[in-house]
């Protein structure tokens, strides 16, 4: 599991790849109970990061579309 601080400087694609890796480990029973909590917490952080990036992109697209309509 990658260790990064709260102010993540990773791309959307990197975050999705890490989430997929965590899910694969969970599905393959590669994690013991002691690791599970940390991985779930990391996945939750990454999901929030992705959601934030998507919302920012949506706002940016909407702004550009409004400018094009004017």
N, CA, C and O atoms as a Tinker XYZ file with bonds, in Angstrom:
   280  protein
     1  N      0.847000   -1.174000    0.000000    73     2
     2  CA     0.000000    0.000000    0.000000    64     1     3
     3  C      0.890000    1.233000    0.000000    63     2     4     5
     4  O      1.836000    1.339000    0.780000    81     3
     5  N      0.567000    2.159000   -0.889000    73     3     6
     6  CA     1.348000    3.395000   -0.976000    64     5     7
     7  C      1.086000    4.265000    0.240000    63     6     8     9
     8  O     -0.042000    4.365000    0.722000    81     7
     9  N      2.139000    4.884000    0.719000    73     7    10
    10  CA     1.987000    5.781000    1.865000    64     9    11
    11  C      2.176000    7.204000    1.374000    63    10    12    13
    12  O      3.249000    7.582000    0.904000    81    11
    13  N      1.108000    7.990000    1.493000    73    11    14
    14  CA     1.187000    9.386000    1.109000    64    13    15
    15  C      0.461000   10.213000    2.138000    63    14    16    17
    16  O     -0.327000    9.699000    2.933000    81    15
    17  N      0.735000   11.502000    2.113000    73    15    18
    18  CA     0.089000   12.366000    3.085000    64    17    19
    19  C     -1.314000   12.735000    2.619000    63    18    20    21
    20  O     -1.751000   12.315000    1.548000    81    19
    21  N     -2.014000   13.521000    3.429000    73    19    22
    22  CA    -3.390000   13.880000    3.127000    64    21    23
    23  C     -3.499000   14.709000    1.859000    63    22    24    25
    24  O     -4.439000   14.530000    1.084000    81    23
    25  N     -2.562000   15.605000    1.637000    73    23    26
    26  CA    -2.579000   16.441000    0.435000    64    25    27
    27  C     -2.000000   15.635000   -0.723000    63    26    28    29
    28  O     -0.854000   15.839000   -1.123000    81    27
    29  N     -2.797000   14.727000   -1.251000    73    27    30
    30  CA    -2.362000   13.794000   -2.288000    64    29    31
    31  C     -1.971000   14.525000   -3.568000    63    30    32    33
    32  O     -2.664000   15.438000   -4.016000    81    31
    33  N     -0.880000   14.117000   -4.128000    73    31    34
    34  CA    -0.426000   14.663000   -5.401000    64    33    35
    35  C     -0.325000   13.527000   -6.413000    63    34    36    37
    36  O      0.692000   13.372000   -7.089000    81    35
    37  N     -1.386000   12.740000   -6.508000    73    35    38
    38  CA    -1.409000   11.655000   -7.478000    64    37    39
    39  C     -2.507000   11.936000   -8.493000    63    38    40    41
    40  O     -3.445000   12.687000   -8.225000    81    39
    41  N     -2.376000   11.334000   -9.642000    73    39    42
    42  CA    -3.364000   11.547000  -10.686000    64    41    43
    43  C     -4.593000   10.684000  -10.426000    63    42    44    45
    44  O     -4.576000    9.759000   -9.613000    81    43
    45  N     -5.650000   11.018000  -11.141000    73    43    46
    46  CA    -6.884000   10.233000  -11.064000    64    45    47
    47  C     -6.594000    8.780000  -11.455000    63    46    48    49
    48  O     -7.028000    7.848000  -10.779000    81    47
    49  N     -5.861000    8.601000  -12.545000    73    47    50
    50  CA    -5.549000    7.256000  -13.027000    64    49    51
    51  C     -4.741000    6.461000  -11.999000    63    50    52    53
    52  O     -4.976000    5.266000  -11.815000    81    51
    53  N     -3.802000    7.113000  -11.339000    73    51    54
    54  CA    -3.009000    6.432000  -10.307000    64    53    55
    55  C     -3.891000    6.023000   -9.130000    63    54    56    57
    56  O     -3.738000    4.932000   -8.581000    81    55
    57  N     -4.807000    6.898000   -8.750000    73    55    58
    58  CA    -5.707000    6.593000   -7.638000    64    57    59
    59  C     -6.609000    5.418000   -7.984000    63    58    60    61
    60  O     -6.804000    4.518000   -7.167000    81    59
    61  N     -7.161000    5.425000   -9.196000    73    59    62
    62  CA    -8.029000    4.324000   -9.630000    64    61    63
    63  C     -7.245000    3.016000   -9.661000    63    62    64    65
    64  O     -7.748000    1.978000   -9.230000    81    63
    65  N     -6.027000    3.061000  -10.166000    73    63    66
    66  CA    -5.192000    1.858000  -10.221000    64    65    67
    67  C     -4.927000    1.312000   -8.820000    63    66    68    69
    68  O     -4.948000    0.100000   -8.608000    81    67
    69  N     -4.680000    2.199000   -7.874000    73    67    70
    70  CA    -4.427000    1.748000   -6.501000    64    69    71
    71  C     -5.691000    1.162000   -5.876000    63    70    72    73
    72  O     -5.625000    0.167000   -5.153000    81    71
    73  N     -6.840000    1.777000   -6.154000    73    71    74
    74  CA    -8.110000    1.239000   -5.653000    64    73    75
    75  C     -8.333000   -0.157000   -6.231000    63    74    76    77
    76  O     -8.719000   -1.077000   -5.510000    81    75
    77  N     -8.090000   -0.314000   -7.528000    73    75    78
    78  CA    -8.248000   -1.622000   -8.169000    64    77    79
    79  C     -7.306000   -2.654000   -7.559000    63    78    80    81
    80  O     -7.684000   -3.813000   -7.389000    81    79
    81  N     -6.091000   -2.244000   -7.232000    73    79    82
    82  CA    -5.125000   -3.142000   -6.600000    64    81    83
    83  C     -5.618000   -3.583000   -5.220000    63    82    84    85
    84  O     -5.513000   -4.755000   -4.858000    81    83
    85  N     -6.149000   -2.642000   -4.465000    73    83    86
    86  CA    -6.686000   -2.962000   -3.139000    64    85    87
    87  C     -7.849000   -3.937000   -3.268000    63    86    88    89
    88  O     -7.927000   -4.915000   -2.524000    81    87
    89  N     -8.754000   -3.674000   -4.212000    73    87    90
    90  CA    -9.896000   -4.565000   -4.419000    64    89    91
    91  C     -9.449000   -5.966000   -4.820000    63    90    92    93
    92  O    -10.009000   -6.957000   -4.352000    81    91
    93  N     -8.442000   -6.048000   -5.683000    73    91    94
    94  CA    -7.930000   -7.351000   -6.102000    64    93    95
    95  C     -7.365000   -8.122000   -4.914000    63    94    96    97
    96  O     -7.601000   -9.323000   -4.779000    81    95
    97  N     -6.625000   -7.437000   -4.058000    73    95    98
    98  CA    -6.067000   -8.089000   -2.875000    64    97    99
    99  C     -7.170000   -8.572000   -1.943000    63    98   100   101
   100  O     -7.074000   -9.651000   -1.357000    81    99
   101  N     -8.222000   -7.761000   -1.811000    73    99   102
   102  CA    -9.337000   -8.155000   -0.950000    64   101   103
   103  C    -10.076000   -9.355000   -1.546000    63   102   104   105
   104  O    -10.451000  -10.276000   -0.821000    81   103
   105  N    -10.282000   -9.344000   -2.854000    73   103   106
   106  CA   -10.991000  -10.440000   -3.519000    64   105   107
   107  C    -10.193000  -11.734000   -3.520000    63   106   108   109
   108  O    -10.770000  -12.821000   -3.501000    81   107
   109  N     -8.873000  -11.624000   -3.541000    73   107   110
   110  CA    -8.009000  -12.805000   -3.551000    64   109   111
   111  C     -7.622000  -13.258000   -2.148000    63   110   112   113
   112  O     -6.790000  -14.149000   -1.979000    81   111
   113  N     -8.232000  -12.640000   -1.153000    73   111   114
   114  CA    -7.938000  -12.961000    0.245000    64   113   115
   115  C     -6.452000  -12.829000    0.573000    63   114   116   117
   116  O     -5.916000  -13.619000    1.350000    81   115
   117  N     -5.786000  -11.836000   -0.014000    73   115   118
   118  CA    -4.367000  -11.601000    0.245000    64   117   119
   119  C     -4.135000  -10.807000    1.524000    63   118   120   121
   120  O     -3.007000  -10.729000    2.009000    81   119
   121  N     -5.187000  -10.222000    2.071000    73   119   122
   122  CA    -5.039000   -9.374000    3.250000    64   121   123
   123  C     -5.482000  -10.119000    4.493000    63   122   124   125
   124  O     -6.514000  -10.790000    4.500000    81   123
   125  N     -4.689000   -9.991000    5.542000    73   123   126
   126  CA    -5.162000  -10.537000    6.808000    64   125   127
   127  C     -5.949000   -9.448000    7.530000    63   126   128   129
   128  O     -5.948000   -8.291000    7.110000    81   127
   129  N     -6.595000   -9.809000    8.577000    73   127   130
   130  CA    -7.485000   -8.889000    9.284000    64   129   131
   131  C     -6.739000   -7.667000    9.813000    63   130   132   133
   132  O     -7.324000   -6.590000    9.930000    81   131
   133  N     -5.467000   -7.820000   10.130000    73   131   134
   134  CA    -4.679000   -6.699000   10.640000    64   133   135
   135  C     -4.410000   -5.651000    9.560000    63   134   136   137
   136  O     -4.255000   -4.470000    9.870000    81   135
   137  N     -4.354000   -6.067000    8.316000    73   135   138
   138  CA    -4.108000   -5.151000    7.207000    64   137   139
   139  C     -5.401000   -4.548000    6.662000    63   138   140   141
   140  O     -5.392000   -3.454000    6.099000    81   139
   141  N     -6.486000   -5.249000    6.829000    73   139   142
   142  CA    -7.748000   -4.873000    6.197000    64   141   143
   143  C     -8.179000   -3.450000    6.528000    63   142   144   145
   144  O     -8.558000   -2.698000    5.630000    81   143
   145  N     -8.130000   -3.076000    7.782000    73   143   146
   146  CA    -8.554000   -1.741000    8.189000    64   145   147
   147  C     -7.772000   -0.646000    7.497000    63   146   148   149
   148  O     -8.350000    0.339000    7.038000    81   147
   149  N     -6.468000   -0.809000    7.420000    73   147   150
   150  CA    -5.622000    0.200000    6.773000    64   149   151
   151  C     -5.930000    0.299000    5.282000    63   150   152   153
   152  O     -5.957000    1.394000    4.721000    81   151
   153  N     -6.160000   -0.837000    4.649000    73   151   154
   154  CA    -6.470000   -0.818000    3.221000    64   153   155
   155  C     -7.841000   -0.213000    2.944000    63   154   156   157
   156  O     -8.008000    0.515000    1.966000    81   155
   157  N     -8.814000   -0.503000    3.784000    73   155   158
   158  CA   -10.143000    0.089000    3.619000    64   157   159
   159  C    -10.061000    1.600000    3.808000    63   158   160   161
   160  O    -10.682000    2.357000    3.061000    81   159
   161  N     -9.303000    2.035000    4.795000    73   159   162
   162  CA    -9.126000    3.471000    5.027000    64   161   163
   163  C     -8.447000    4.133000    3.829000    63   162   164   165
   164  O     -8.854000    5.214000    3.403000    81   163
   165  N     -7.429000    3.499000    3.294000    73   163   166
   166  CA    -6.720000    4.034000    2.125000    64   165   167
   167  C     -7.659000    4.110000    0.917000    63   166   168   169
   168  O     -7.673000    5.109000    0.199000    81   167
   169  N     -8.432000    3.060000    0.701000    73   167   170
   170  CA    -9.371000    3.056000   -0.422000    64   169   171
   171  C    -10.395000    4.171000   -0.275000    63   170   172   173
   172  O    -10.744000    4.826000   -1.257000    81   171
   173  N    -10.878000    4.392000    0.937000    73   171   174
   174  CA   -11.847000    5.459000    1.186000    64   173   175
   175  C    -11.240000    6.820000    0.863000    63   174   176   177
   176  O    -11.898000    7.668000    0.260000    81   175
   177  N     -9.999000    7.029000    1.258000    73   175   178
   178  CA    -9.303000    8.278000    0.952000    64   177   179
   179  C     -9.151000    8.459000   -0.556000    63   178   180   181
   180  O     -9.371000    9.549000   -1.083000    81   179
   181  N     -8.777000    7.397000   -1.236000    73   179   182
   182  CA    -8.597000    7.472000   -2.688000    64   181   183
   183  C     -9.917000    7.727000   -3.412000    63   182   184   185
   184  O     -9.958000    8.481000   -4.384000    81   183
   185  N    -10.986000    7.106000   -2.944000    73   183   186
   186  CA   -12.303000    7.321000   -3.548000    64   185   187
   187  C    -12.719000    8.776000   -3.391000    63   186   188   189
   188  O    -13.236000    9.377000   -4.332000    81   187
   189  N    -12.499000    9.341000   -2.221000    73   187   190
   190  CA   -12.828000   10.754000   -1.997000    64   189   191
   191  C    -11.993000   11.649000   -2.914000    63   190   192   193
   192  O    -12.502000   12.631000   -3.456000    81   191
   193  N    -10.729000   11.315000   -3.086000    73   191   194
   194  CA    -9.856000   12.072000   -3.976000    64   193   195
   195  C    -10.366000   12.015000   -5.413000    63   194   196   197
   196  O    -10.400000   13.034000   -6.103000    81   195
   197  N    -10.760000   10.833000   -5.862000    73   195   198
   198  CA   -11.288000   10.678000   -7.220000    64   197   199
   199  C    -12.578000   11.469000   -7.394000    63   198   200   201
   200  O    -12.780000   12.136000   -8.409000    81   199
   201  N    -13.438000   11.387000   -6.402000    73   199   202
   202  CA   -14.705000   12.125000   -6.465000    64   201   203
   203  C    -14.436000   13.622000   -6.584000    63   202   204   205
   204  O    -15.079000   14.311000   -7.376000    81   203
   205  N    -13.496000   14.119000   -5.802000    73   203   206
   206  CA   -13.145000   15.539000   -5.849000    64   205   207
   207  C    -12.603000   15.928000   -7.225000    63   206   208   209
   208  O    -12.972000   16.967000   -7.773000    81   207
   209  N    -11.732000   15.093000   -7.774000    73   207   210
   210  CA   -11.171000   15.381000   -9.097000    64   209   211
   211  C    -12.265000   15.370000  -10.166000    63   210   212   213
   212  O    -12.248000   16.199000  -11.076000    81   211
   213  N    -13.206000   14.445000  -10.064000    73   211   214
   214  CA   -14.307000   14.388000  -11.027000    64   213   215
   215  C    -15.198000   15.620000  -10.929000    63   214   216   217
   216  O    -15.608000   16.176000  -11.948000    81   215
   217  N    -15.495000   16.041000   -9.712000    73   215   218
   218  CA   -16.329000   17.229000   -9.532000    64   217   219
   219  C    -15.642000   18.479000  -10.080000    63   218   220   221
   220  O    -16.283000   19.323000  -10.706000    81   219
   221  N    -14.342000   18.590000   -9.841000    73   219   222
   222  CA   -13.589000   19.731000  -10.373000    64   221   223
   223  C    -13.586000   19.722000  -11.897000    63   222   224   225
   224  O    -13.736000   20.767000  -12.530000    81   223
   225  N    -13.415000   18.547000  -12.481000    73   223   226
   226  CA   -13.422000   18.441000  -13.940000    64   225   227
   227  C    -14.796000   18.799000  -14.499000    63   226   228   229
   228  O    -14.898000   19.477000  -15.521000    81   227
   229  N    -15.845000   18.343000  -13.829000    73   227   230
   230  CA   -17.200000   18.654000  -14.265000    64   229   231
   231  C    -17.444000   20.163000  -14.248000    63   230   232   233
   232  O    -18.001000   20.717000  -15.196000    81   231
   233  N    -17.030000   20.818000  -13.180000    73   231   234
   234  CA   -17.200000   22.273000  -13.082000    64   233   235
   235  C    -16.416000   22.992000  -14.173000    63   234   236   237
   236  O    -16.894000   23.967000  -14.752000    81   235
   237  N    -15.224000   22.510000  -14.445000    73   235   238
   238  CA   -14.400000   23.127000  -15.476000    64   237   239
   239  C    -15.060000   22.970000  -16.852000    63   238   240   241
   240  O    -15.077000   23.915000  -17.640000    81   239
   241  N    -15.595000   21.796000  -17.139000    73   239   242
   242  CA   -16.277000   21.560000  -18.412000    64   241   243
   243  C    -17.510000   22.448000  -18.524000    63   242   244   245
   244  O    -17.758000   23.044000  -19.572000    81   243
   245  N    -18.282000   22.537000  -17.442000    73   243   246
   246  CA   -19.473000   23.386000  -17.453000    64   245   247
   247  C    -19.108000   24.849000  -17.698000    63   246   248   249
   248  O    -19.816000   25.560000  -18.411000    81   247
   249  N    -18.013000   25.289000  -17.111000    73   247   250
   250  CA   -17.558000   26.669000  -17.300000    64   249   251
   251  C    -17.197000   26.919000  -18.761000    63   250   252   253
   252  O    -17.571000   27.943000  -19.333000    81   251
   253  N    -16.478000   25.990000  -19.355000    73   251   254
   254  CA   -16.085000   26.122000  -20.758000    64   253   255
   255  C    -17.319000   26.109000  -21.656000    63   254   256   257
   256  O    -17.406000   26.886000  -22.606000    81   255
   257  N    -18.261000   25.237000  -21.358000    73   255   258
   258  CA   -19.484000   25.150000  -22.161000    64   257   259
   259  C    -20.274000   26.453000  -22.092000    63   258   260   261
   260  O    -20.810000   26.902000  -23.105000    81   259
   261  N    -20.353000   27.061000  -20.920000    73   259   262
   262  CA   -21.055000   28.338000  -20.774000    64   261   263
   263  C    -20.358000   29.429000  -21.580000    63   262   264   265
   264  O    -21.018000   30.271000  -22.189000    81   263
   265  N    -19.037000   29.416000  -21.583000    73   263   266
   266  CA   -18.282000   30.412000  -22.346000    64   265   267
   267  C    -18.518000   30.233000  -23.846000    63   266   268   269
   268  O    -18.585000   31.210000  -24.591000    81   267
   269  N    -18.640000   28.995000  -24.275000    73   267   270
   270  CA   -18.874000   28.710000  -25.693000    64   269   271
   271  C    -20.272000   29.152000  -26.119000    63   270   272   273
   272  O    -20.480000   29.551000  -27.265000    81   271
   273  N    -21.226000   29.081000  -25.193000    73   271   274
   274  CA   -22.602000   29.470000  -25.492000    64   273   275
   275  C    -22.754000   30.981000  -25.588000    63   274   276   277
   276  O    -23.667000   31.472000  -26.252000    81   275
   277  N    -21.878000   31.712000  -24.939000    73   275   278
   278  CA   -21.980000   33.183000  -24.911000    64   277   279
   279  C    -21.524000   33.814000  -26.200000    63   278   280
   280  O    -21.550000   35.038000  -26.331000    81   279
